[in-house]
Amino acid sequence: MTSERTRAYGRIMKTLEDLGPAKLLAAEQERIREAADTLIFAAAADDHVLAALGDIRTLAAHLAESGRWTDERATSLVDDIAATGPLAPVA
């Protein structure tokens, strides 16, 4: 685990603290936590990591398309989730 991954995890938890109750359903908050936990503790990219990241991409797209989140906020969430894991960020 690197300090970059730890900082990204902290940003996700801060987002959940700040926006979670007002902008996310309880199940959505849980999906984000589970994905962040899956990626932060992963040593290598595996099917669980890829599935968790894919789920967050789907959730972020839904949040942006529904107007509940801005595109920028949704993209930031995906970027932070990806940064918690063993995957190299996709540009």
Stockholm file with secondary structure:
# STOCKHOLM 1.0

chainA/1-91         MTSERTRAYGRIMKTLEDLGPAKLLAAEQERIREAADTLIFAAAADDHVLAALGDIRTLAAHLAESGRWTDERATSLVDDIAATGPLAPVA
#=GR chainA/1-91 SS CCHHHHHHHHHHHHHHHHHHHHHSCHHHHHHHHHHHHHHHTCSSCCHHHHHHHHHHHHHHHHHHHTTSSCHHHHHHHHHHHHHHSSSCCCC
#=GC SS_cons        CCHHHHHHHHHHHHHHHHHHHHHSCHHHHHHHHHHHHHHHTCSSCCHHHHHHHHHHHHHHHHHHHTTSSCHHHHHHHHHHHHHHSSSCCCC
//
